[in-house]
Amino acid sequence: MRLLSHLVPGPLPAGGLLCTAGLALVAMPARFAPALGVELLAAGFWWWARASDEPAFQVPRWGWLRRPATALWLAAAIEVALLGPAAGFPMPPAALAFWSRVEAIAIVWAALELLAALPLARPFSDLPGPLLAHGAWLPALLPAAGFLLLWRQAPRWLDVDEVREGAAVLLLLTAALAALRAYGRRRWTAGLRWLVVFDGALAGVLLSSGAVPLWVAAVLWIGACGTHAYLLAAELGGAAPRRGPVMAMLWRMTSWISTAALGWPLLAAAGDLSPRRAVLTLVCGGIPIALASWVNVARLVEAPERRALARPVSWLTPSRIAPVVLLGGVPMALASAWWVGFAPRPLFALLALVPAVLGGALGLLSVHPAEAGRGALADRIAQHAARRLFRLVIGLERALVSGAERLVRVLAAPLRDLHTGDAQEYVLFLVGVAVLAILLPLLR
């Protein structure tokens, strides 16, 4: 038994293995792989929650992860059923189109929940993960899984116009709320968690727009999300990217450029839309990008050195190599998009740069923490207003969801009153329905 206890991994590596396997399965285009991958993610968070100091509080907090997994099982089952016409089983075209829409809705529903784009799961990024020592970065796994799901399952939902447009609206709203929440949060780690949500939501809008190929959107998302995820994980290891003015400036520019590169194709492609939709895209997409750029630049402040004499380190450290790797794919992705035909109008290509440049420039003016004065007071007032606005939107969404739930309960009350719950009466109810199903065709 003592040997067995040594072979069983601890809670952190066990949950990490489950989540790593889950993300790998979500990134596979196989039929049942995404559903199994989200199940493994839910199992990983359950494992961490069970090993936390407050399991009775943490386990119910992350129980909602079973909902996206259930939606993906439903989508996989529908896809299996839709293979019937290919195998020689006839199916009416109307039924085929209906179930294709249901499959697309199930996939998008699961991805939106993981991306905090639905009211029931929106505030999860405000909460640290189940394990206290490593909880700051654990919620960042969920938006990554949501985008991977949208990206790998794109052929199953992009072809359905209603689902694609609805997902784009919800993701754009989520990007705006994530940027607003990142600005309103006082702690840098909490702001980084919401910037990860912003990256996934904005990349999802880029997927739905079809402005660039799918792999280009994925490379741009890796640059932006990888930057914020690395900064989030590095905060637990001594905040190495913020030690010293050179490192702080290097990571500030990396975060700024990666966010600008992710949002630029979406705004530049607005030139191909109608004038009204072009203005709406530039305004609704430009404001969150400008706000996220300001947060990337202004909130990444230099961390004070903890030693009287700094320890000499090699230049080849992960904190110096990571920006080169993350930024290396940005020009390659944009050049490849141009090579395959992405050529926006010059005016819109310049206008698409304005939000990120403006937000970053304003952030550079307020990099150093301001002393007590008008600037600091205005910043605190703006942060308080951002928090109030976010809570107002969340309250309205929850009120709408609870109202719809009450309406469904009222409409379903006659069905519940058909029987008292007794097993014998339920059997009689089924017999009555069966008799009615037999007699109705005879009465035609």
NUKOL-630661 format. One record per residue (C-alpha): z, y, x. Coordinates in steps of 0.5 Angstrom, whole numbers, padded with zeros to 4 digits. Each point is the difference from the previous one (the first is absolute). Layout:
N
<pt up="Z" north="Y" east="X"/>
...
This chain:
444
<pt up="0000" north="0000" east="0000"/>
<pt up="0001" north="0005" east="0006"/>
<pt up="-0006" north="-0002" east="0003"/>
<pt up="-0004" north="0002" east="-0007"/>
<pt up="0004" north="0006" east="-0001"/>
<pt up="-0003" north="0002" east="0007"/>
<pt up="-0007" north="-0002" east="-0002"/>
<pt up="0000" north="0004" east="-0007"/>
<pt up="-0002" north="0007" east="0002"/>
<pt up="0004" north="0006" east="-0002"/>
<pt up="-0001" north="0005" east="-0006"/>
<pt up="-0005" north="0005" east="0003"/>
<pt up="-0005" north="-0005" east="0004"/>
<pt up="0000" north="-0005" east="-0007"/>
<pt up="-0002" north="0006" east="-0004"/>
<pt up="-0004" north="0003" east="0005"/>
<pt up="-0004" north="-0007" east="0000"/>
<pt up="-0001" north="0000" east="-0007"/>
<pt up="-0002" north="0007" east="0000"/>
<pt up="-0005" north="-0001" east="0005"/>
<pt up="-0003" north="-0006" east="-0003"/>
<pt up="0000" north="0004" east="-0007"/>
<pt up="-0004" north="0006" east="0003"/>
<pt up="-0005" north="-0005" east="0004"/>
<pt up="-0001" north="-0004" east="-0007"/>
<pt up="-0001" north="0007" east="-0003"/>
<pt up="-0006" north="0002" east="0005"/>
<pt up="-0004" north="-0007" east="-0002"/>
<pt up="-0005" north="0000" east="-0005"/>
<pt up="0002" north="-0007" east="-0003"/>
<pt up="0001" north="-0001" east="-0007"/>
<pt up="0008" north="-0001" east="0000"/>
<pt up="0001" north="0003" east="0007"/>
<pt up="0002" north="0007" east="-0003"/>
<pt up="0005" north="-0003" east="-0005"/>
<pt up="0003" north="-0005" east="0005"/>
<pt up="0001" north="0006" east="0005"/>
<pt up="0003" north="0005" east="-0005"/>
<pt up="0005" north="-0006" east="-0002"/>
<pt up="0002" north="-0001" east="0008"/>
<pt up="0001" north="0008" east="0000"/>
<pt up="0005" north="-0001" east="-0006"/>
<pt up="0003" north="-0006" east="0003"/>
<pt up="0001" north="0004" east="0007"/>
<pt up="0003" north="0006" east="-0004"/>
<pt up="0005" north="-0005" east="-0004"/>
<pt up="0002" north="-0003" east="0007"/>
<pt up="0002" north="0006" east="0003"/>
<pt up="0003" north="0003" east="-0006"/>
<pt up="0004" north="-0007" east="-0001"/>
<pt up="0002" north="0001" east="0008"/>
<pt up="0002" north="0008" east="-0001"/>
<pt up="0007" north="0002" east="-0001"/>
<pt up="-0001" north="0001" east="-0008"/>
<pt up="-0004" north="-0006" east="-0002"/>
<pt up="0002" north="0002" east="-0007"/>
<pt up="-0003" north="0007" east="0000"/>
<pt up="-0006" north="-0002" east="0004"/>
<pt up="-0003" north="-0006" east="-0003"/>
<pt up="-0001" north="0003" east="-0007"/>
<pt up="-0003" north="0007" east="0004"/>
<pt up="-0006" north="-0004" east="0003"/>
<pt up="-0001" north="-0005" east="-0006"/>
<pt up="-0006" north="0004" east="-0003"/>
<pt up="-0004" north="-0003" east="0006"/>
<pt up="-0001" north="-0006" east="-0005"/>
<pt up="-0004" north="0004" east="-0004"/>
<pt up="-0006" north="0002" east="0004"/>
<pt up="0000" north="-0008" east="0002"/>
<pt up="0000" north="-0002" east="-0007"/>
<pt up="-0006" north="0005" east="-0001"/>
<pt up="-0004" north="-0003" east="0006"/>
<pt up="0001" north="-0007" east="-0003"/>
<pt up="-0003" north="0002" east="-0006"/>
<pt up="-0006" north="0003" east="0003"/>
<pt up="-0001" north="-0007" east="0004"/>
<pt up="0001" north="-0004" east="-0006"/>
<pt up="-0006" north="0005" east="-0003"/>
<pt up="-0004" north="-0001" east="0006"/>
<pt up="0000" north="-0008" east="-0001"/>
<pt up="-0001" north="0001" east="-0007"/>
<pt up="-0006" north="0004" east="0001"/>
<pt up="-0003" north="-0005" east="0005"/>
<pt up="-0002" north="-0004" east="-0007"/>
<pt up="-0007" north="0003" east="-0001"/>
<pt up="-0002" north="-0001" east="0007"/>
<pt up="0002" north="-0008" east="-0001"/>
<pt up="-0004" north="0000" east="-0006"/>
<pt up="0005" north="0002" east="-0005"/>
<pt up="-0003" north="0005" east="-0005"/>
<pt up="0004" north="0006" east="-0001"/>
<pt up="-0002" north="0006" east="-0004"/>
<pt up="-0002" north="0007" east="0004"/>
<pt up="0005" north="0004" east="-0004"/>
<pt up="0006" north="-0005" east="0002"/>
<pt up="-0002" north="0000" east="0007"/>
<pt up="0000" north="0007" east="0000"/>
<pt up="0007" north="0001" east="-0003"/>
<pt up="0003" north="-0005" east="0004"/>
<pt up="-0003" north="0003" east="0006"/>
<pt up="0003" north="0006" east="-0002"/>
<pt up="0007" north="-0003" east="-0001"/>
<pt up="-0001" north="-0003" east="0007"/>
<pt up="-0001" north="0007" east="0003"/>
<pt up="0006" north="0003" east="-0003"/>
<pt up="0005" north="-0005" east="0002"/>
<pt up="-0003" north="0001" east="0007"/>
<pt up="0001" north="0007" east="0000"/>
<pt up="0007" north="0000" east="-0004"/>
<pt up="0003" north="-0004" east="0006"/>
<pt up="-0003" north="0004" east="0005"/>
<pt up="0002" north="0006" east="-0003"/>
<pt up="0007" north="-0002" east="-0001"/>
<pt up="0001" north="-0002" east="0007"/>
<pt up="-0003" north="0007" east="0002"/>
<pt up="0005" north="0003" east="-0004"/>
<pt up="-0005" north="0003" east="-0005"/>
<pt up="0003" north="-0002" east="-0007"/>
<pt up="0006" north="0003" east="-0003"/>
<pt up="0004" north="-0007" east="0000"/>
<pt up="0000" north="-0001" east="0008"/>
<pt up="-0002" north="0008" east="0002"/>
<pt up="0007" north="0001" east="0003"/>
<pt up="0001" north="-0006" east="0005"/>
<pt up="-0002" north="0004" east="0006"/>
<pt up="0006" north="0004" east="-0001"/>
<pt up="0005" north="-0006" east="0001"/>
<pt up="0001" north="-0003" east="0007"/>
<pt up="-0002" north="-0007" east="0001"/>
<pt up="0005" north="-0006" east="-0002"/>
<pt up="0003" north="0000" east="0007"/>
<pt up="0004" north="0006" east="0003"/>
<pt up="-0002" north="-0001" east="0007"/>
<pt up="-0007" north="0000" east="-0001"/>
<pt up="-0001" north="0003" east="-0007"/>
<pt up="-0003" north="0006" east="0002"/>
<pt up="-0007" north="-0003" east="0001"/>
<pt up="0000" north="-0006" east="-0005"/>
<pt up="-0003" north="0003" east="-0006"/>
<pt up="-0006" north="0002" east="0004"/>
<pt up="-0002" north="-0007" east="0000"/>
<pt up="-0002" north="0001" east="-0008"/>
<pt up="-0005" north="0006" east="0000"/>
<pt up="-0003" north="-0004" east="0006"/>
<pt up="-0001" north="-0006" east="-0004"/>
<pt up="-0002" north="0004" east="-0006"/>
<pt up="-0006" north="0003" east="0004"/>
<pt up="-0002" north="-0007" east="0003"/>
<pt up="0000" north="-0003" east="-0007"/>
<pt up="-0005" north="0006" east="-0003"/>
<pt up="-0004" north="-0001" east="0007"/>
<pt up="-0001" north="-0007" east="0000"/>
<pt up="-0001" north="-0001" east="-0008"/>
<pt up="-0005" north="0006" east="0000"/>
<pt up="-0006" north="-0004" east="-0003"/>
<pt up="0005" north="-0002" east="-0006"/>
<pt up="0002" north="0007" east="-0002"/>
<pt up="-0005" north="0005" east="0002"/>
<pt up="-0006" north="-0003" east="-0004"/>
<pt up="0004" north="0002" east="-0006"/>
<pt up="-0001" north="0007" east="-0002"/>
<pt up="0006" north="0002" east="-0004"/>
<pt up="0005" north="-0004" east="0004"/>
<pt up="-0003" north="0004" east="0007"/>
<pt up="0001" north="0007" east="-0003"/>
<pt up="0007" north="-0002" east="-0003"/>
<pt up="0002" north="-0002" east="0006"/>
<pt up="-0003" north="0006" east="0004"/>
<pt up="0004" north="0004" east="-0005"/>
<pt up="0007" north="-0003" east="0001"/>
<pt up="-0001" north="-0001" east="0008"/>
<pt up="-0002" north="0008" east="0000"/>
<pt up="0006" north="0001" east="-0004"/>
<pt up="0005" north="-0004" east="0005"/>
<pt up="-0003" north="0003" east="0006"/>
<pt up="0002" north="0007" east="-0003"/>
<pt up="0007" north="-0003" east="-0002"/>
<pt up="0001" north="-0003" east="0007"/>
<pt up="-0002" north="0006" east="0004"/>
<pt up="0005" north="0004" east="-0005"/>
<pt up="0005" north="-0005" east="0001"/>
<pt up="-0001" north="0000" east="0008"/>
<pt up="0001" north="0007" east="0000"/>
<pt up="0006" north="0000" east="-0004"/>
<pt up="0004" north="-0005" east="0004"/>
<pt up="0005" north="0003" east="0005"/>
<pt up="0000" north="-0006" east="0004"/>
<pt up="-0006" north="-0002" east="0005"/>
<pt up="0000" north="-0007" east="-0001"/>
<pt up="0000" north="0001" east="-0008"/>
<pt up="-0006" north="0004" east="0001"/>
<pt up="-0004" north="-0005" east="0004"/>
<pt up="0001" north="-0005" east="-0005"/>
<pt up="-0003" north="0004" east="-0005"/>
<pt up="-0006" north="0002" east="0005"/>
<pt up="-0001" north="-0007" east="0000"/>
<pt up="-0001" north="0000" east="-0008"/>
<pt up="-0004" north="0006" east="0001"/>
<pt up="-0005" north="-0004" east="0005"/>
<pt up="-0001" north="-0006" east="-0004"/>
<pt up="-0001" north="0004" east="-0007"/>
<pt up="-0005" north="0005" east="0004"/>
<pt up="-0004" north="-0006" east="0003"/>
<pt up="0000" north="-0003" east="-0007"/>
<pt up="-0003" north="0006" east="-0003"/>
<pt up="-0005" north="0000" east="0006"/>
<pt up="-0002" north="-0007" east="-0002"/>
<pt up="-0001" north="0001" east="-0007"/>
<pt up="-0004" north="0006" east="0001"/>
<pt up="-0005" north="-0004" east="0004"/>
<pt up="-0002" north="0006" east="0005"/>
<pt up="0001" north="-0005" east="0006"/>
<pt up="-0001" north="-0007" east="0002"/>
<pt up="0006" north="-0004" east="-0002"/>
<pt up="0002" north="-0002" east="0008"/>
<pt up="-0001" north="0007" east="0001"/>
<pt up="0006" north="0002" east="-0005"/>
<pt up="0004" north="-0006" east="0003"/>
<pt up="-0001" north="0003" east="0007"/>
<pt up="0002" north="0007" east="-0002"/>
<pt up="0006" north="-0003" east="-0004"/>
<pt up="0003" north="-0004" east="0006"/>
<pt up="0000" north="0007" east="0004"/>
<pt up="0004" north="0004" east="-0005"/>
<pt up="0004" north="-0006" east="-0002"/>
<pt up="0001" north="-0003" east="0007"/>
<pt up="0002" north="0007" east="0003"/>
<pt up="0006" north="0001" east="-0006"/>
<pt up="0002" north="-0007" east="0000"/>
<pt up="0001" north="0000" east="0008"/>
<pt up="0004" north="0006" east="-0001"/>
<pt up="0004" north="-0003" east="-0005"/>
<pt up="0002" north="-0006" east="0004"/>
<pt up="0001" north="0004" east="0007"/>
<pt up="0005" north="0004" east="-0004"/>
<pt up="0004" north="-0006" east="0000"/>
<pt up="-0001" north="-0001" east="0008"/>
<pt up="0003" north="0007" east="0002"/>
<pt up="-0006" north="0004" east="-0002"/>
<pt up="-0004" north="0000" east="0006"/>
<pt up="-0006" north="0003" east="-0003"/>
<pt up="0004" north="0007" east="-0001"/>
<pt up="0003" north="0000" east="0007"/>
<pt up="-0003" north="0005" east="0004"/>
<pt up="-0004" north="0006" east="-0002"/>
<pt up="-0007" north="-0004" east="0003"/>
<pt up="0002" north="-0006" east="-0004"/>
<pt up="0002" north="0004" east="-0007"/>
<pt up="-0007" north="0004" east="0001"/>
<pt up="-0004" north="-0006" east="0001"/>
<pt up="0003" north="-0004" east="-0006"/>
<pt up="-0001" north="0006" east="-0004"/>
<pt up="-0007" north="0001" east="0001"/>
<pt up="-0001" north="-0007" east="-0001"/>
<pt up="0003" north="0000" east="-0007"/>
<pt up="-0004" north="0006" east="-0001"/>
<pt up="-0007" north="-0002" east="0002"/>
<pt up="0001" north="-0007" east="-0003"/>
<pt up="0002" north="0003" east="-0007"/>
<pt up="-0006" north="0005" east="0000"/>
<pt up="-0005" north="-0006" east="0002"/>
<pt up="0003" north="-0004" east="-0006"/>
<pt up="-0001" north="0006" east="-0005"/>
<pt up="-0007" north="0003" east="0003"/>
<pt up="-0005" north="-0005" east="-0003"/>
<pt up="0003" north="0000" east="-0007"/>
<pt up="0000" north="0008" east="0000"/>
<pt up="-0007" north="0000" east="0004"/>
<pt up="-0003" north="-0004" east="-0006"/>
<pt up="0002" north="0004" east="-0005"/>
<pt up="-0007" north="0004" east="0001"/>
<pt up="-0004" north="-0006" east="-0003"/>
<pt up="0004" north="0001" east="-0007"/>
<pt up="-0001" north="0005" east="-0005"/>
<pt up="0003" north="0007" east="0001"/>
<pt up="0006" north="-0001" east="-0005"/>
<pt up="0002" north="-0007" east="0003"/>
<pt up="-0001" north="0003" east="0007"/>
<pt up="0004" north="0006" east="-0001"/>
<pt up="0005" north="-0005" east="-0003"/>
<pt up="0000" north="-0005" east="0006"/>
<pt up="0001" north="0006" east="0005"/>
<pt up="0006" north="0003" east="-0003"/>
<pt up="0003" north="-0007" east="-0002"/>
<pt up="-0001" north="-0003" east="0006"/>
<pt up="0001" north="0006" east="0005"/>
<pt up="0007" north="0002" east="-0002"/>
<pt up="0003" north="-0007" east="0001"/>
<pt up="-0004" north="0000" east="0007"/>
<pt up="0002" north="0007" east="0002"/>
<pt up="0008" north="-0002" east="-0002"/>
<pt up="0000" north="-0006" east="0004"/>
<pt up="-0003" north="0003" east="0006"/>
<pt up="0005" north="0005" east="0000"/>
<pt up="0005" north="-0005" east="-0001"/>
<pt up="-0003" north="-0004" east="0006"/>
<pt up="0000" north="0006" east="0005"/>
<pt up="0006" north="0004" east="-0002"/>
<pt up="0005" north="-0006" east="-0002"/>
<pt up="-0001" north="-0003" east="0007"/>
<pt up="0005" north="0004" east="0004"/>
<pt up="0002" north="-0002" east="0007"/>
<pt up="0006" north="-0004" east="0001"/>
<pt up="0005" north="0002" east="0005"/>
<pt up="0001" north="-0004" east="0006"/>
<pt up="0006" north="-0004" east="0000"/>
<pt up="0001" north="0000" east="0008"/>
<pt up="0002" north="0005" east="0005"/>
<pt up="-0006" north="-0002" east="0004"/>
<pt up="-0006" north="-0004" east="-0003"/>
<pt up="-0001" north="-0007" east="0002"/>
<pt up="-0007" north="0000" east="0004"/>
<pt up="-0005" north="-0005" east="-0004"/>
<pt up="-0007" north="-0002" east="0001"/>
<pt up="-0006" north="0003" east="-0004"/>
<pt up="-0002" north="-0006" east="-0003"/>
<pt up="0005" north="-0001" east="-0005"/>
<pt up="-0001" north="-0002" east="-0007"/>
<pt up="0001" north="0007" east="-0003"/>
<pt up="-0005" north="0003" east="0005"/>
<pt up="-0005" north="-0006" east="-0001"/>
<pt up="0000" north="0000" east="-0008"/>
<pt up="-0003" north="0007" east="-0001"/>
<pt up="-0006" north="-0002" east="0004"/>
<pt up="-0001" north="-0006" east="-0004"/>
<pt up="0001" north="0003" east="-0007"/>
<pt up="-0004" north="0006" east="0001"/>
<pt up="-0006" north="-0005" east="0004"/>
<pt up="-0002" north="-0002" east="-0007"/>
<pt up="-0001" north="0006" east="-0003"/>
<pt up="-0006" north="0003" east="0003"/>
<pt up="-0003" north="-0007" east="0000"/>
<pt up="0001" north="-0001" east="-0007"/>
<pt up="-0003" north="0007" east="-0002"/>
<pt up="-0006" north="-0001" east="0005"/>
<pt up="-0001" north="-0007" east="-0004"/>
<pt up="0000" north="0003" east="-0007"/>
<pt up="-0005" north="0006" east="0002"/>
<pt up="-0004" north="-0006" east="0004"/>
<pt up="-0001" north="-0004" east="-0007"/>
<pt up="-0001" north="0007" east="-0004"/>
<pt up="0006" north="0004" east="-0001"/>
<pt up="-0003" north="0007" east="0001"/>
<pt up="0004" north="0005" east="-0005"/>
<pt up="-0003" north="0007" east="-0001"/>
<pt up="0002" north="0005" east="0006"/>
<pt up="0004" north="0004" east="-0005"/>
<pt up="0004" north="-0005" east="-0003"/>
<pt up="0001" north="-0003" east="0007"/>
<pt up="0003" north="0006" east="0002"/>
<pt up="0004" north="0001" east="-0006"/>
<pt up="0003" north="-0007" east="0001"/>
<pt up="0003" north="0002" east="0006"/>
<pt up="0004" north="0006" east="-0003"/>
<pt up="0006" north="-0003" east="-0003"/>
<pt up="0002" north="-0004" east="0006"/>
<pt up="-0001" north="0006" east="0005"/>
<pt up="0003" north="0005" east="-0004"/>
<pt up="0006" north="-0005" east="-0001"/>
<pt up="0001" north="-0002" east="0007"/>
<pt up="-0001" north="0007" east="0002"/>
<pt up="0006" north="0003" east="-0004"/>
<pt up="0004" north="-0006" east="0002"/>
<pt up="-0001" north="0002" east="0007"/>
<pt up="0003" north="0007" east="-0001"/>
<pt up="0006" north="-0004" east="-0003"/>
<pt up="0001" north="-0005" east="0005"/>
<pt up="0006" north="0002" east="0003"/>
<pt up="0006" north="0000" east="-0005"/>
<pt up="0001" north="0007" east="-0002"/>
<pt up="0007" north="0004" east="0000"/>
<pt up="0004" north="0002" east="-0006"/>
<pt up="-0005" north="0005" east="-0003"/>
<pt up="-0005" north="0001" east="-0005"/>
<pt up="-0005" north="-0005" east="0003"/>
<pt up="0006" north="-0006" east="-0001"/>
<pt up="0002" north="0003" east="-0006"/>
<pt up="-0007" north="-0001" east="-0003"/>
<pt up="-0001" north="-0007" east="0003"/>
<pt up="0006" north="-0002" east="-0004"/>
<pt up="-0002" north="0003" east="-0006"/>
<pt up="-0007" north="-0003" east="0000"/>
<pt up="0003" north="-0007" east="0002"/>
<pt up="0005" north="0001" east="-0006"/>
<pt up="-0006" north="0001" east="-0005"/>
<pt up="-0004" north="-0006" east="0003"/>
<pt up="0006" north="-0004" east="-0001"/>
<pt up="0001" north="0003" east="-0007"/>
<pt up="-0008" north="-0001" east="-0002"/>
<pt up="0000" north="-0007" east="0003"/>
<pt up="0006" north="-0002" east="-0005"/>
<pt up="-0003" north="0003" east="-0006"/>
<pt up="-0007" north="-0004" east="0001"/>
<pt up="0004" north="-0006" east="0001"/>
<pt up="0005" north="0002" east="-0006"/>
<pt up="-0007" north="0001" east="-0005"/>
<pt up="-0003" north="-0007" east="0003"/>
<pt up="0006" north="-0004" east="-0002"/>
<pt up="0001" north="0004" east="-0007"/>
<pt up="-0007" north="-0002" east="-0001"/>
<pt up="0001" north="-0007" east="0002"/>
<pt up="0006" north="-0001" east="-0004"/>
<pt up="-0003" north="0003" east="-0006"/>
<pt up="-0006" north="-0005" east="0000"/>
<pt up="0005" north="-0006" east="0001"/>
<pt up="0004" north="0003" east="-0006"/>
<pt up="-0006" north="0000" east="-0004"/>
<pt up="-0002" north="-0007" east="0002"/>
<pt up="0006" north="-0002" east="-0002"/>
<pt up="0000" north="0003" east="-0007"/>
<pt up="-0007" north="-0003" east="-0001"/>
<pt up="0002" north="-0007" east="0002"/>
<pt up="0006" north="0000" east="-0004"/>
<pt up="-0003" north="-0003" east="-0006"/>
<pt up="-0002" north="-0006" east="0004"/>
<pt up="0007" north="-0001" east="0003"/>
<pt up="0002" north="0000" east="-0007"/>
<pt up="-0004" north="-0006" east="-0002"/>
<pt up="0005" north="-0005" east="0002"/>
<pt up="0007" north="0001" east="0002"/>
<pt up="0000" north="-0004" east="0006"/>
<pt up="0002" north="-0007" east="-0002"/>
<pt up="-0005" north="-0005" east="0003"/>
<pt up="-0001" north="-0004" east="-0007"/>
<pt up="-0002" north="0007" east="-0003"/>
<pt up="-0005" north="0001" east="0006"/>
<pt up="-0003" north="-0007" east="-0001"/>
<pt up="-0001" north="0002" east="-0007"/>
<pt up="-0003" north="0007" east="0002"/>
<pt up="-0005" north="-0004" east="0004"/>
<pt up="-0002" north="-0005" east="-0005"/>
<pt up="-0001" north="0006" east="-0005"/>
<pt up="-0005" north="0004" east="0005"/>
<pt up="-0004" north="-0007" east="0001"/>
<pt up="-0001" north="-0001" east="-0007"/>
<pt up="-0002" north="0007" east="-0001"/>
<pt up="-0005" north="-0001" east="0006"/>
<pt up="-0003" north="-0006" east="-0004"/>
<pt up="0000" north="0004" east="-0006"/>
<pt up="-0003" north="0006" east="0002"/>
<pt up="-0007" north="-0003" east="0002"/>
<pt up="-0001" north="-0003" east="-0007"/>
<pt up="0002" north="0006" east="-0004"/>
<pt up="-0006" north="0004" east="0003"/>
